[in-house]
Amino acid sequence: MYRFTVEYLRKLYAPGTRICVDGMEPFPGSIPRGTRGTVLSVDDRGSINCRFDNGCVMGLIPGKDRYHRVTPRRDLRYER
């Protein structure tokens, strides 16, 4: 993966960013769809290393695994 692509991923998925798995190739130990986690780091190959809420620690591979960032919801009831 190109260096500028890895740098972009590091900015987009900074440590502490919440992420949700939309799908992974089925293999023993794959993370179930809908599982959320917290980004730990992005390595030099571009893998997004996460600690998931089910206790697993695994890297997501851009272009192979499907996932999205989770943004915190704002409570609009109190913003009047």
Buried (B, 14 or more C-beta within 10 A) or exposed (E): EEEEEBEEBBEEBEEEBBBBBEEBEEEEEBBEEEBBBBBBEBEEEBBBBBEBEEEBEBBBBBEEBBBEEEEEEEEEEEEE
